[in-house]
Amino acid sequence: MHSKKIIIFTGPSLHPDEASKILDADYRPPIKRGDVTTALNENPDIIGIIDGVFHQTPAVSHREILDALKKGVIVVGGASMGALRASELDDFGMVGIGYVYKQYKEGFIESDDDVAIVMDPITLKQISDSLVSMEYSFKTALNNGLISKSEFKKLIHTAKSIFYPKRNYNLVLSNVDIDPQKVAELKEFLDEHGIDIKRNDAIDVVKYIKSLNSL
């Protein structure tokens, strides 16, 4: 069986070391403008886009992804930059995977600020928390009856008011206008049940690509 050449751009959502336990592939740092064009010179069969740069350098362009699709390369995206681009280009053949992709596709989130975080460029470790994962976890607390709808709205408003590089659970919980006892209960809940939805989606992207590789 022909072994497919697979290139996957990931980082803080799912560290390459973790991803490689699921699928043996060519893992590269978060994608930036020009990376798909460079990858095409290596004739890949599949390109996976998970993480990417948003503000510090130019983001991956729609044109280069479209060029890859035209050449017959399967392009799969999810979790972060991949979810955003897939929601914009799925009509042209890009495959979108996961919760974050669906949130973009259905218009529940629109800004790259919803998934943007800051990472350590050496370790690729996530330093801040993404708004989309916070909202998912707060919604879980709401659905479990731990917080009210008004408290949920206050939490989201507070999270959105914090510039994304500084956004994290501790800062949100220490600034939100909610009863301190409720905040303490919520913190305990999040410690046990908080979900990094971007990480879950990233795992699903790699698993989906693995299923393609076995065809």
Secondary structure, DSSP 8 states (H G I E B T S, - for coil): -----EEEE-SSSS-HHHHHHH---EEESSB-TTHHHHHHTT--SEEEE--B--SSS----HHHHHHHHHTT-EEEEETTHHHHHHHHHGGGT-EEESHHHHHHHTTS---GGGT---B-TTT--B-S--HHHHHHHHHHHHHTTSS-HHHHHHHHHHHHHS-GGG--HHHHHHHS-S-HHHHHHHHHHHHHH---HHHHHHHHHHHHHHHHHT-
